[in-house]
Amino acid sequence: MRSALFSLLALVGGLGACRTTSNDAPAGVAQARPIVLEAQRLWRVLELGEVTGQVVRFAAAQAPDDPTRHYYSVRNALGQELGAIDGHGRAWRFEPHQSAPRFVGTGSVVVGARAILGASEQAELVEAELSTGLR
């Protein structure tokens, strides 16, 4: 009898309990608007006559020449993205099993591509047709 009474009190006490939930979001997230970037140009990275990678420039269609609204995707010869260069020349390499990319330097796009790919100073960018070369 005593255990039945205790169980009943526990059940009634559980029904009266409060539950509070909260959701966290970044400030201003409701006003955020995604920027659609389109591939505009493609370069192959050539080192000693061999293709070692590629660089693809993505930009916002409404502001194709605004450096704050485009970036360069640096990819290996298989088309796998290894890093990115922003419109100001800052380069980051994506590291396996890391939550944030590693900053590798700043400068021109070719300097950033070399740093991301681990290429020598002999590596150069040669523009290619976007429709045929993008993987």
N, C-alpha and C positions, 0 to 999 in steps of 0.2 A: 504494500500500500504506500509506504513511504517513498519507494523509488518511482512509482507511478505519479505521485504528487510532485516530486522533484522534476520529472520529465515534463509534466504539464506546465510547471512554472518556467522551465527553460524554454519551452516552445512559445509561451505567451511573451516572455521577455525578448525573444528573437524577433517576434512580429513587430514590436515597438521600436526596434533599433533603426537608427538613421544611417543613410548611406550618402556620402558626398562624393561627387565626381567633378573633375575639372579637365579641361582641354587646353593645352598650351599651343600657341601659334606665334610665329614671328610677327613683330610689329608691322603693320601695314600690309599684311598678306592679302587682305581683301582687295586692295588697290593694285596688286601686282598683275602685270600683264606679260605673258610670254612673248619673246621676240622670235619670230620665225627666221631662221638663217638658211640661206640657200648656197649651195656650192657654186662658186664663181670661176675659180681658176685652179689649175693643177700643174704642179712641177714634179719632175722626177729628180731624185737625188742620185747623181752619178759620182762614183768614186773610182778612179782609175779605169774608166770605161764600163764599169758594172753598176747596174741599178741596185742601190742599197736601201732605197726608201722612196717616199713620195710626200709631198706637202699639198694640202688642199685648203684653199681659202674659202671660208664661209662668211657671208655678210647678210645683213638685213636688206631686203629688197628696197625698202623706202629710204635707206641711207647707205648705199654701197661704198661710199668713200669715207665714211665716218669711222675712224679707228676705234672708237669706243663701242661700236656695234658690229665688229667682226673679229674673227680669230682664225688661226691657222692650225689645222689638224696635221700632226706629223705621224706618219705611218711607216711601218717596215715594208720590205719588198712584197710581202704577202697581203698588204692592205690592213694589217692590224694596227690600231691606233696606239702609239706609244707615248704620246705627249701632245702638248698644245702650246701655242705662242699667241699671246693676246695682241691687240692692235698697237700696243705701246712697246712691243719687242720683248716682253717678259716671257721666259720659257720655263715650262714645267714638264717633268717626266713622270709618267704614271708608274708607280712601283708595285709589283705584285704583293698582295696581302697587306697593303697599307691603305688607310682610309683617306689620306690626303696625298696629292702629288708632291714630288720633290722639286724645289726651285733649282734650276741648273744655270741660270744666267740671264743676261739681258743684252740686247744688241739687235742686229739685223735678223731677218728671217733665216738667212742661210747660217748665221752663227748659232741661232737657236736650234735649227734642224740638226746641225752637226753635233751639238751638245746632247740633244735628246737621243740621236741615233748612235752616239759614240763614234762618229766619223772623224776622219782627219781633216786638216785644213785644205786638202786637195779636193774634197767633196764640193760639188757645185750643183746649182739648181738649173734644170733645163725645162722650160715650159712645154707642156704636152696638151693635147686636145682633151678637154674635160670629159666629153661623152664617151670616149674610147678608153681612157686610162683609169677611170675611177672604179675601185673595187668596192 
